[in-house]
């Protein structure tokens, strides 16, 4: 009897280890640990509290946008306008505070109305006009970038002296939790809520079903157009949140903010195990992917690597993540 128990427990360990490595998140958690170790060896400053805080600040910028992007990619679509939309929203928010001199709460609500409205246009073009998401969102990318620059003739806007921004600036620059700030707290809360929505609600199951097989989801009664539209609206809310926390921390808005962020966001999702063909993914994996991208950017900056080569690194990581996703899916379905 004891021998049987020993044999059973012995079989469980390899199975447990194998199942851990087959988790989508494993493709980023293990490399993230290795990266942290190597970075610490190269430069011990990496693990200093001040540097870790700077990494979390990068995570806040990418994290909210990655939540929205994760929903969109899982549903089988894409949104590459999020960086430019954030820039436009940040400029719009600052303009309302500094030039129109609205109270920050009114300006905040109008900013969310802007990002949700722009994302609604994206969603309607995709689900109603049947314009491919890539074309729709690249057009929105140029529209938002142009509006961000045209609003003040490409000049930054400072809100330090804006009459109604005092409470907002105190909130945005509050040094809570050792300097992490409210942005990081809201990001973790957002990841938890989004993970629960994705994995524990009917809406989340419909998102995965739509991305996994659109015809099958429609046959089973899922209103796939409504689900896709909802994911774009979520992305709009996340762009608004990013703009709010960015402006609150920097106390100024720059029309060139967010240039190229969409590639970092998509890379974070892909590295975090979100299938680029849709249907599968998790917010935990996305958070790990965001941490990976923020850490890599931090390390490359510490090593004074040219920004052009940083772009090369991002491209290579996207390809590697997609290859791993294909291998994982083929192994799951027994395809050689």
N, C-alpha and C positions, 0 to 999 in steps of 0.2 A: 504493500500500500504506500509506504514511504517512497519507494523507488518510483512509483507512478506519479506521486506528487512532485518529486524532484524533476522528473522528466517533463511534466507539464509546465512547471515554473521555468525550466530551462528553455522550453520552446517559446514561452511567452516573451522572454527578454529579446531575442532576435526579432520577433514579430513587432514588439513595441518600438524597438530602435528603427526597424524598417518603416513602420508607419509614421514615425516622427520625421524621417528623411523624405517621405512621400508627401508631407504637408506642403502646400504652396509657400507658406511662410518660411519653411526651412531654407529655401534658396536665398533668403536675404538675412535671416537671423545669424546663421553661421558665418557668412562673409562679413557681416557687421561686427561680430565679435573679433574676427581676425583683423579687420581694418582698424579697430580700436587698439588692438595690441601692437600692430605694426606702426601705427601713427604715434603711439606713446613711445615706442623705441626710437623712432626718427626724431621726435620732438616731444619731450615730457610736458611741454606746455599744453598739449592736447587735452590732458585730463585735469588741468587746472579749472577751478570753478568758474572763473571769468570766461574761459574759452568754451566751456560746456554751455554756459548761458548764451553765448553768441550763436552756438549751434541750435539751441532751442528757438532763438529768434528767427533763424532761417527756416526752421521747421514750421513755425507759425505762418510764415508767408506762403509756403508751399502746401501746408497741411490742409487748410480749409478748402483750397482749390482742388486738392487731390481727393477729398471726400466726394465732392460733386462729380469729378471726373471718373471716379470709381463706379458710381451709379451709372453714368452714361456709357462707359466702356462695357460694363457687365450687360447692359441692355442691348448691346450690339452697335452702338453709335460712337461718335467721337466729338470732342469740342476743343478746338485749338485757338479759341478766341479769349480764353479766360485771363491770360496775362494782360492783353490790351483792354479788356473789359474792366479789370481791376484798376488799371491806370486811369481810364476815363472816370470811373466811380470815385477814385481818390481825388482827382482834380475837381470833379463836380461837387463833392462834399466840401472841399476846401474853399471853392468859389462861393458856395452858399454861406459859409461861415465868415469869410474875409470880405467879400464884395457885397453880397446881398445882406449880410449881417443878420442871418436867421439864428434863432436859438439852436443849440447843437442837436436837441432831440428832433426838432422839425427837419433840420438838415439831414439827420441820420435816416429818418423815415423816407424822405424824398430820394436819398441815395439807394436805399433798398428797393424803392419803387422803380428806379432807373435800371438797376441790374436785373431785377426780376422781369421787367418789361423787355429788355434786350434779349434775355434768355427765352422769353416767351416767343419772340420773333424767330429765334433760332429753331425752337421746337416746332412751331407752326410750319416753317419752311420745310422742315424734314418730314413731318408726319402728314401734312395736308397737301403741300405742293410737290412732295416726293423729290425734293432737291437733295442730292447726296450731302450727308453731314459735313464731309470734308470741304465741299464747295461753300456750303452755307456759312460755316464757322470761319473759314479763311476770309470770306467777304466781311463778316462781322469784325474780325481781327483788324482789318484795314479801316473799317468805319470807326471803331472805337479809338484806334490809335490816332486817326485824323481828328476826331472830335476832342480828344484829350489835348492835342497840341493847338488846335484852333481856338479853344476856349480862352486861352490867355496868350496867344501868339507864341506858344512853346516856352513860356516863362514859368518858373516854379511859383507856387503860392504858399506863403507862410501864414499860419493861423495864430501865432503867438499873441498878437494884439487884437484878435477878433473879439468883439464885445460878448458874444454868446458862447464862446468856446472854453471858458474857464473850467467848468466842471468836467468837460470832455478831456481836456489836457491833463487834469489831475488823475482821471481814470486811466488814461492811456499811458502815463508815465509813472504810475504807482509801482514802487519797487517791492512787490510782494514776493514771498517765497524765495528770498535770496536773489532777487533781481529777475526772476523768470517772467513776471508780469501777468496781467489778466489774460493776455492773448493765449499763452500756453495752457492756462487753466481751462479756458473755453475750448481750446483745441482738443484736449483730452476728453472733456465732457462731450464734445461733438462726435469724436470717434466712438465713444461708448454708445451714444444714442444711435448713431448711424449703423453700428454693428448689430444692435438689437433690432433695428428696423429691417435690416437686410436679412437677418437669419431667423427672426422670431415672429415676423408679421406676414400677413397675406400679401401685402404690397411687395415686400422683399422677395417672396417666392415668385411672384408674377414678374418681377424684374429679371430674376435668374432664368425663369422659363422663357421669357421673351427673347433674351439673348442666346439661350441654348438652341432653341428652334422656334423661329417665328411662326411658321405654318402650324406646328403642333400647339403652340400657345393659343393661336386664334381658334383652332378647332376645339380646344378645351374651354373656350369661352372667355379668354382674357382679352380685354380691350387694349390691344398692344399700342395703339396710337396714344391713348390716354396715359399709359405707363411711360412711354418714351417722353411725352410732353412733361410729365411730372419730374422725370430725372433732369431735364433741362432747367426746370424751375428751381430744383434743389441746387443746381450748379450756380444759378443766378444769386440765390441767397448766400452761398459760400463766397462768391466774388464780392458781394456787399460786405460780408464779415471781414474778409481780408483787407478791403479798403479802409474799413473803420479802424482796425487794429494797427494797420500800417500808418495811417495818418495820426492816430493817437500817440504812437511811439516816436515818429519822426517830427511831428508838429509842423510839417510842410509837405506839399505835394509836388511831384515832378512828373511831367508828361511822358518821360521816357521810362517810367517805372514799369516793371513787368515785361520788358523786352526779352523774348526768348524763354520766359517762364513756362510756357506751354510744353516745351520739350522736357524740362525738368519734371513737370507734373506727370506727363505721360510715362516718362522713365521710372518715376517713383512707383506708379501703379503697376507697370510691367514687372519691375524688380520685386515688388511686393506680392507677386503671384496672381494678379488680376489677368485673366485670359484676354489677350487682345482680339480674340475672335468672339468674345462674349460668353455669357452664361455662368461663369464662376469668378470668385474673388472674395476677399474679405477686407474689412476696414483695418483689422489688426495688421494684416500683411501690408496694406497701404501705408500705415503709420511707420512700419519698419522700413519700407521703401523710402519714405520721406526722410527718416533718420539717416538712412544710407546716403541719399543724395546730399543732404545737408552736411554730413560728416566728410564726404568726399570733397565737396566744395571748400569746406573749411581747411582740410588737409592740403589741397592744391594751392590755396591762398597762402598758407603758412610756408609752403615750399616755394612760393613765388613762381608758380607755373603760369605761363602765358595763358590768357583767357581763350585764345584760339584753340590751344591744346585741350583746355577744359571742355570745350564743345566736342572735340574728338572723343574724349573719354565718355561723355554722355551718349554720343551716338553708338559707340561700341557696347556700352552697357544695355542700351535698348535692344540691340540685335541679340546680345547674349541672353537677355531675359526672355525674349520671344522664342529663341531656339530652345531654351529650357522648358518653356510652356508647351511647345510643340512636342518635345520628347516626353514630357509628363502625360500629355493627353493621349499620345500614341500608345504609351505603356498602359495607360488606364483602359483603353479599348482594345488592347492586344494587337495593335498595328505595328509591324516591324519596319 
